Amino acid sequence: MSIETDEFRVTALSLNVRSGPSASALKISSLQQGVVIQRIDENESGDWIKILINGAEGWVSKKFLKKVPYIPGPDEDFAWMAIAEAEKGTSEIPGGENRPRVLEYLAATSNLGRSAASKDETPWCSAFVNWCLKQAGYEGTNNAAARSWLDWGQEIATPRRGCIVVFQREQKYGHVGFYLEETETEIKVLGGNQQNAETQLFEVSEKFYAKSDWLGYRIPA
């Protein structure tokens, strides 16, 4: 499933708006970094988009644009939640074998060495979140470190179901998953690499974590 929007954010310090889909076309205006624009059309090759600016049509290069991710309304789930819920029960295999699905999660990151990426014993909570977002058409951190999510998207003060929640574990490690609900002292998380108290296996599950270890809530930006 991919998330399609018609909004783009300018990434260049200043982006020229031209009369046609070509760098040689007449410059008619410019856009500053961070401005969000609406696509009304694009050229055949898909590397230029048409926009309206000051009531007139213009063209800008997609090389200097980043698609604005779709953020659902308050009564709508994030697209990755149905994907994450369908993975509940997926766990490591005790012993010498590796769970292929967990290796798929690990492959959704790029900062692991070949050895770590080939073992389901490698901590995979961040890999699971990355995998779920990619399946839903969103860009994650591409990083196996849980705390990498503290620099992703935008911070929110009040959590909502499905937002990314990050916890500390010891001084430099962490845990990450999807927010579900909370009590006065704990936060319930849907996440991967969460230990089952009965089987001792690390799995995709719902589990409570102490609020005292909470570091932040994030949604796409």
Helices and strands as residue ranges (DSSP letters): E 7-10, E 14-18, E 27-32, E 36-38, E 41-42, E 48-53, E 56-61, G 62-64, E 65-67, H 79-86, H 100-107, H 114-117, H 125-135, G 146-151, E 154-155, E 164-169, E 173-182, E 186-195, E 202-210, G 211-213, E 214-219
